[in-house]
Amino acid sequence: MKIKHTDELRRKLKAAGPLAVKALASAALEEQEKVMALSQDRVPVKYKVLKGSGIVLSPKVRRTRVTVVAGYGGAASAYALKVHEMLGENVQWTTPGTGPKYLESAFDERAPHMPRRMARSIEQHLERLGQ
């Protein structure tokens, strides 16, 4: 995938210095929140406990590396993982459109255009930060 205007984005990031990492962290958080929102339509909801356990953590920044973690389960993480990986024809999902790979499939659906959206979001954050 080719992202247009990457030279311009690189120039802006370099000029922004430490603000570039803040812009990246904000863009990554926004993208992960959108993945989580999409996965909410796919997570099984028989008892609503699993759906209610979805969480996106604040970005962790280490120098120029930004990590945003999202997941389901909390105290029931073993259950969340089991349901996420329940593949097979013998499983009857109670709500149409829900089922296994609820978080992974949401990420995979958004992934092809993620770099472009994040580049646009970073530029918008840099503009708001005065860069």
C-alpha positions as CSV (number, residue, x, y, z in Angstrom):
1,M,0.0,0.0,0.0
2,K,1.3,3.4,-0.9
3,I,0.4,6.3,1.3
4,K,0.5,9.6,-0.6
5,H,2.4,12.6,0.7
6,T,4.6,10.6,3.1
7,D,7.5,12.9,2.5
8,E,5.4,15.8,3.7
9,L,4.2,13.9,6.8
10,R,7.8,12.9,7.6
11,R,8.9,16.6,7.4
12,K,6.0,17.6,9.7
13,L,6.8,14.9,12.2
14,K,10.5,15.8,12.2
15,A,9.7,19.5,12.7
16,A,7.2,18.7,15.5
17,G,9.8,16.9,17.6
18,P,8.3,15.6,20.8
19,L,4.8,16.7,19.8
20,A,5.0,14.1,16.9
21,V,4.9,11.3,19.4
22,K,1.8,12.9,21.1
23,A,0.1,13.2,17.8
24,L,1.0,9.5,17.0
25,A,-0.3,8.4,20.4
26,S,-3.6,10.3,19.8
27,A,-4.1,8.8,16.3
28,A,-3.3,5.3,17.5
29,L,-5.8,5.6,20.4
30,E,-8.5,6.9,18.0
31,E,-7.9,4.0,15.6
32,Q,-8.0,1.4,18.3
33,E,-11.2,2.8,19.7
34,K,-12.8,2.5,16.3
35,V,-11.6,-1.2,16.1
36,M,-13.2,-1.8,19.5
37,A,-16.4,-0.1,18.5
38,L,-16.6,-2.3,15.4
39,S,-15.9,-5.4,17.5
40,Q,-18.8,-4.5,19.8
41,D,-21.1,-5.4,17.0
42,R,-19.5,-8.9,16.7
43,V,-18.8,-9.9,20.3
44,P,-21.3,-12.6,21.6
45,V,-23.9,-11.1,23.9
46,K,-25.7,-14.0,25.6
47,Y,-25.1,-12.6,29.0
48,K,-23.6,-9.2,28.0
49,V,-20.7,-9.7,30.4
50,L,-18.2,-10.3,27.7
51,K,-19.4,-7.4,25.6
52,G,-19.2,-5.1,28.7
53,S,-15.6,-6.1,29.4
54,G,-14.2,-4.5,26.2
55,I,-11.5,-2.0,27.0
56,V,-9.0,0.2,25.2
57,L,-6.1,1.3,27.4
58,S,-4.4,4.7,27.2
59,P,-1.3,4.8,24.9
60,K,2.0,3.8,26.3
61,V,4.9,5.8,25.0
62,R,8.5,4.7,25.1
63,R,10.7,7.2,23.3
64,T,9.3,7.1,19.8
65,R,7.3,3.8,20.2
66,V,3.6,4.0,20.9
67,T,1.5,1.0,22.0
68,V,-2.2,0.9,22.4
69,V,-3.7,-2.3,23.9
70,A,-7.4,-3.3,23.5
71,G,-9.1,-6.4,24.6
72,Y,-11.9,-8.2,26.3
73,G,-12.2,-10.2,29.5
74,G,-10.7,-8.4,32.5
75,A,-11.1,-11.0,35.3
76,A,-12.8,-13.3,32.7
77,S,-10.0,-13.1,30.2
78,A,-9.7,-16.9,29.9
79,Y,-13.4,-17.0,29.0
80,A,-13.0,-14.1,26.5
81,L,-10.1,-16.0,24.8
82,K,-12.0,-19.3,24.7
83,V,-15.0,-17.6,23.1
84,H,-12.8,-15.6,20.7
85,E,-11.3,-18.9,19.4
86,M,-14.5,-21.0,19.3
87,L,-14.3,-22.0,15.7
88,G,-16.5,-24.8,14.3
89,E,-19.9,-25.7,13.1
90,N,-21.2,-27.0,16.5
91,V,-21.3,-23.6,18.1
92,Q,-24.7,-21.9,18.0
93,W,-24.3,-18.1,18.5
94,T,-27.4,-16.5,20.1
95,T,-27.2,-13.2,18.3
96,P,-26.8,-13.2,14.4
97,G,-23.6,-11.5,13.3
98,T,-21.7,-12.3,16.5
99,G,-19.2,-15.1,16.9
100,P,-15.5,-16.0,17.1
101,K,-12.6,-13.7,16.2
102,Y,-14.8,-10.7,17.2
103,L,-11.8,-8.5,17.9
104,E,-9.4,-9.9,15.3
105,S,-11.9,-9.6,12.5
106,A,-12.7,-6.0,13.4
107,F,-9.0,-5.1,13.3
108,D,-8.5,-7.0,10.0
109,E,-11.4,-5.1,8.5
110,R,-9.9,-1.8,9.3
111,A,-6.2,-2.7,8.7
112,P,-6.0,-2.1,4.9
113,H,-6.7,1.6,5.2
114,M,-5.3,2.1,8.7
115,P,-2.0,3.7,7.7
116,R,-3.8,6.3,5.5
117,R,-6.3,7.2,8.3
118,M,-3.6,7.4,10.9
119,A,-1.4,9.6,8.7
120,R,-4.4,12.0,8.2
121,S,-5.1,11.9,11.9
122,I,-1.5,12.6,12.8
123,E,-1.5,15.6,10.5
124,Q,-4.8,16.9,12.1
125,H,-3.3,16.5,15.6
126,L,-0.2,18.3,14.6
127,E,-2.2,21.2,13.2
128,R,-4.2,21.4,16.5
129,L,-0.9,21.4,18.4
130,G,0.3,24.3,16.3
131,Q,2.7,22.4,14.0
